[in-house]
Amino acid sequence: MQKTHLVTEKSPFHYCGRTFTLQEVECIRKITDDVWNATRTDIALAVCKALNWVKPNGEPKFLTCYLALDRMEEDGVIWLPLPTREHYGFKRAAFTAVSDPQEPITGSRGDLKDMHLVQVTDRAESRLWNELMDRYHYLGRSMAGAQIRYLAYDGDHPLGALGFGAAALKLAPRDHFIGWTAAEREANIHLVVGNRRFLILPWVKVRGLASSLLSLAARQLPGDWQQKYAYTPVLLESFTETGRFSGTSYAAANWILVGQSQGMGRLSPSRQANKSIKDIWLYPLNQRFRAILTEGRLRGTQRRIDQEIQNKSATAKLGGRSK
């Protein structure tokens, strides 16, 4: 029996930050009808190849494509085979002695003589990062898409962990602050990177540590991201959940508070709030970030940027220890 689709044929379709023409949707439908594409993973990889949907370093945008196809099926745009597992997710890491509480580390930032970040690159570091996040961070370890993870140390003593990944696709206060158009955002959203996880271990109580780690990460990340993904981000974003965290460390590290989220989540398929309200923080990594993100349309705004940083509206308060 011939498959029928539940939606009125129209162009374009918009999913997960990409606009699909009707011709592209027809291409996807042909791929889903191919008996050799037995699973959703097979289909997502085939779609990435057919549409040349790749990251700047040439790797397929597999997970974003996978999620876009799932949204298309929910809307009746395409048909997909039944998933081979209940969800595309992660199991929590088993807790071992390496993440057990250690002797307290106290004092001030000046007492730490060898504070540094180690980029997670091997299996042992990845297992440790996962375990620390699953054990001590309320959101756990799961981060999708392009990402860089760090472990923070003073000498050999672990202090915490950070994770950076894909930015929110649409964020009104951020988009207003940048001043870009919808087309510019779609073309350049990869140049904005989100601080998705920030954890200071519960036995580490060092004054000024959180803001120092954020500053250290802001200096180190651009080079690490360029080496891993072949492009350099120009702006960082982050969120602090209102009522849970005050954002003190971001204010102290000169991040800019630009507004609050609407609670809809990065890939919310509807316009209904389904997440907690969060404060939105931004940190320019490049003085010309507006010119870069708007492809040269906005220039000569550095004086205003400096003034906004100096007059940041956040009021520093003592707050939580992880984000």
Steps between C-alpha positions, in 0.01 A plus 500: 500500500634843409595718794314827549617800697284684747612856432415736219791513260675829544847646481707564692499269805707610801648255751793517743650815354478395132251596232405211268357560154225275368759343268718414799204350684423286194865387502464402868180306421682302231773417751244380758339278234833333417498150653876520556448780753371263765531722808459864592877521541549374143248754374656791690846420363362466147317833528814677623685367196225578249445857625868563578391578857839518668692688765772748398758221545314277252346255746126425456260686731359165601329574831339825381379317189370211713297742714372691194374177342326410825324842501400452135340167583309653792358760259410240238751634247679164463468140618777325689555139610433421863797594720727212596523636854275717711707818477830633379658564838755401759521275801634655815859415578564253783650674800850392600759604755652759264199728555466441874513815718855604586665717762358855495680760290445846650643850497504749213594493133849629581571185701477285186842501335440265207140541390445375145247341266552163335302442182326162508652301215541139613275233649629531855440877505158451341398241760609732780316801353183293451515359849552839666209652309266208567592494867512872586322704229121522505479479118735204458746459217288487182599761239414467130689617193840665468659535842816544703529382859754603762618370835627767738799431725735666744810289448367144529197597708166510310300820546209454264396459137355707216322415175447714190269414211243618247326832556124547521349522152280798586536724803329838479714698752822362351385557143399858585835563667688374193271677254511229234225406257336157488707411193821616669414298809437186296830544316716585801343337807793256512725794595313529832591232757306424816646434844275199563653364821692667782579303813717577800536190712312522831812464716671791320419829672744755359405869479515636147553159343187489284562829322868409453405171333258678269768749401754224444254306284420810292871539422564134421184395316536695172831333413380156607178539299693613193729199525211254541235645266699722258328827594523747787192607700457871571237500777417289805156464654382344823193469720443509873170366630318773690426404858779243499808708411581869522757519221759660727793325334393611151463861611843488665652359179354792297226304323205717393148435629271566200161368613307184579395195301134423429538143627443325167825301474748481212293272276149550633261401216227731631483853634396376844736547795636164614819603681589714799566871451872582476713813498697536176869592513730583209876540473666638181810306398578739216466879505350485150242236585207708370670569169588131464156368595325747268750440217629857511162674515554631855836669551663749733312402816795424729458810714139407573601140572760616752244724666250214528762278660595771751136572581385139525170486680566189710508539876753254645364282778629189672342213311514135402809306405401330177296586195 
